[in-house]
Amino acid sequence: FPPTSFQISNIHAGTGAGNVIPGSLDVCFNFRFSTEVTDQELIDRVTHILDSHKLDYKIDWTYNGQPFLTDSGDLVEATQQAIKHCTGRETVLSTAGGTSDGRFIAPTGAQVIELGPVNATIHKIDECVKMSDLETLAEIYEDILQRLLGA
């Protein structure tokens, strides 16, 4: 995982006048963190910093999901073998893919992998993938299933 990061997504204070001291400040922020730290540790760090400055604050914490790692096992091995078989490429396990719905599945104890086409245009205007990449991906998925189901 990359190091934990802190993003401010929105900040608002005052009325827009340059000569008025705002009475309050609203900040929306989020943490992107790995399995090396817990959400409670981050909460404790934030509140400690704010308390040490004797600030009057209120935080409404919301959670979008916990980070997860899938240990080696049948699914990971079948996936690596299928990718090698279908593409000739060796795989590198990585957590660099960003946020996904896997965060909702992992807490059930299921093995989770995230495997899809390379998408250089993700979240951009005219987002697209190559048809040939989708065809290769379908072959990889079929190969994974055959390996797991013993077909």
Summary of the structure (lengths in Angstrom):
residues: 151
radius of gyration: 21.8
end to end distance: 34.7
largest distance: 73.8
contacts: 282
relative contact order: 0.12
helix: 36%
strand: 11%
